[in-house]
Amino acid sequence: MPPAPPSTPILATRGLVSGYDGSRVLHGVDIAIPEGGVLALLGRNGVGKSTLINTIMGLVRPMAGSVTVAGQEVAGARPDRIAKLGVGLVPQGRRVYGPLTVAEHLDISDRSGRQGAWTRERVIDLLPRLGERMRNRGDQLSGGEQQMLAIARALLTNPTILLLDEPSDGLAPAIVQQVGEVVREVCAAGMTVLVVEQNLRLALSVADHVVVMQKGAVHWDVSVDEFRRNRTRAEELLGI
Ligand SMILES: Nc1ncnc2c1ncn2[C@@H]1O[C@H](COP(=O)(O)OP(=O)(O)OP(=O)(O)O)[C@@H](O)[C@H]1O
């Protein structure tokens, strides 16, 4: 029997070059995630992790290279088109609007997102604290609650691929653990995930694959098991 053809990754970049005002931050990045895969994107500050996520989402315009979602080329497409193809973003810094209530945030995602299995009931079931805070404004929420809201908002758009940019940033250790549990549940539900995360323990607890970036390029692309076996190299690359 001939060997089965390699399955098309659901999210892939090839030779992706991107940056700001003509200056390059990404110098030809190749990543590929199979359906249901969870990739942790690691690297020191400023290597271009957020730039990669924002370029995939269409928020930063690529200068060259390709981004494909389920085989469809989307490099240079607008963020709303990329979202419609099933890419959801939990942005760095959460981007919660102070004057809007939790319910109003969720209404916006409900209206603008795709229909699917992530209903409001399911999302509140996953994030019960938000259910208790429905009438509270964004600026009345703790950092952890804002992060939960950012995750809820993205899930309500029913993505098939979720991009998470530093979900544990600035949170107390107990809250980091809660965020980790939520991310693990979302992954266990079969979501394809690309997560940028400084908290190595959290990153390795959710991911099956690791990409370490250096200076705008992929430096190391390995399974989590291989990463754990090369602890010294990992520490050297990440400066920990
Ligand atoms: N909006 C922007 N305009 C101009 N330069 C930017 C912008 N955003 C990021 N940069 C620059 O691009 C480079 C990569 O930043 P990026 O945020 O992608 O890195 P990162 O790996 O996500 O780092 P961190 O962990 O600090 O968030 C940095 O030199 C940064 O100053």
The ligand as an SDF file (V2000), in Angstrom:
LIG
                    3D

 31 33  0  0  0  0  0  0  0  0999 V2000
    3.3680   47.9670   17.1130 N   0  0  0  0  0  0  0  0  0  0  0  0
    4.7020   47.9360   16.9940 C   0  0  0  0  0  0  0  0  0  0  0  0
    5.3600   48.9070   16.3200 N   0  0  0  0  0  0  0  0  0  0  0  0
    6.7120   48.8690   16.1800 C   0  0  0  0  0  0  0  0  0  0  0  0
    7.5030   47.8890   16.6940 N   0  0  0  0  0  0  0  0  0  0  0  0
    6.9080   46.9060   17.3760 C   0  0  0  0  0  0  0  0  0  0  0  0
    5.4790   46.8710   17.5750 C   0  0  0  0  0  0  0  0  0  0  0  0
    5.1810   45.7510   18.2780 N   0  0  0  0  0  0  0  0  0  0  0  0
    6.3620   45.1230   18.5330 C   0  0  0  0  0  0  0  0  0  0  0  0
    7.3910   45.8080   17.9900 N   0  0  0  0  0  0  0  0  0  0  0  0
    8.8110   45.4200   18.0400 C   0  0  0  0  0  0  0  0  0  0  0  0
    8.9450   44.1640   17.4140 O   0  0  0  0  0  0  0  0  0  0  0  0
    9.9020   43.3570   18.1210 C   0  0  0  0  0  0  0  0  0  0  0  0
    9.2530   42.0360   18.4980 C   0  0  0  0  0  0  0  0  0  0  0  0
    8.2050   42.2970   19.4330 O   0  0  0  0  0  0  0  0  0  0  0  0
    7.1350   41.1930   19.8420 P   0  0  0  0  0  0  0  0  0  0  0  0
    6.1470   41.8490   20.7590 O   0  0  0  0  0  0  0  0  0  0  0  0
    6.6330   40.4960   18.6570 O   0  0  0  0  0  0  0  0  0  0  0  0
    8.0550   40.1780   20.6660 O   0  0  0  0  0  0  0  0  0  0  0  0
    7.6730   39.0700   21.7220 P   0  0  0  0  0  0  0  0  0  0  0  0
    8.5640   37.9300   21.4610 O   0  0  0  0  0  0  0  0  0  0  0  0
    6.2050   38.8350   21.6940 O   0  0  0  0  0  0  0  0  0  0  0  0
    8.1000   39.7500   23.0750 O   0  0  0  0  0  0  0  0  0  0  0  0
    7.3590   39.9120   24.4820 P   0  0  0  0  0  0  0  0  0  0  0  0
    7.5340   38.6080   25.1580 O   0  0  0  0  0  0  0  0  0  0  0  0
    8.1320   41.0070   25.1160 O   0  0  0  0  0  0  0  0  0  0  0  0
    5.9220   40.2690   24.1890 O   0  0  0  0  0  0  0  0  0  0  0  0
   10.3590   44.1810   19.3120 C   0  0  0  0  0  0  0  0  0  0  0  0
   11.5770   44.7850   18.9620 O   0  0  0  0  0  0  0  0  0  0  0  0
    9.2790   45.2100   19.4750 C   0  0  0  0  0  0  0  0  0  0  0  0
    9.7860   46.4090   20.0000 O   0  0  0  0  0  0  0  0  0  0  0  0
  1  2  1  0
  2  3  1  0
  2  7  2  0
  3  4  2  0
  4  5  1  0
  5  6  2  0
  6  7  1  0
  6 10  1  0
  7  8  1  0
  8  9  2  0
  9 10  1  0
 10 11  1  0
 11 12  1  0
 11 30  1  0
 12 13  1  0
 13 14  1  0
 13 28  1  0
 14 15  1  0
 15 16  1  0
 16 17  2  0
 16 18  1  0
 16 19  1  0
 19 20  1  0
 20 21  2  0
 20 22  1  0
 20 23  1  0
 23 24  1  0
 24 25  2  0
 24 26  1  0
 24 27  1  0
 28 29  1  0
 28 30  1  0
 30 31  1  0
M  END
$$$$
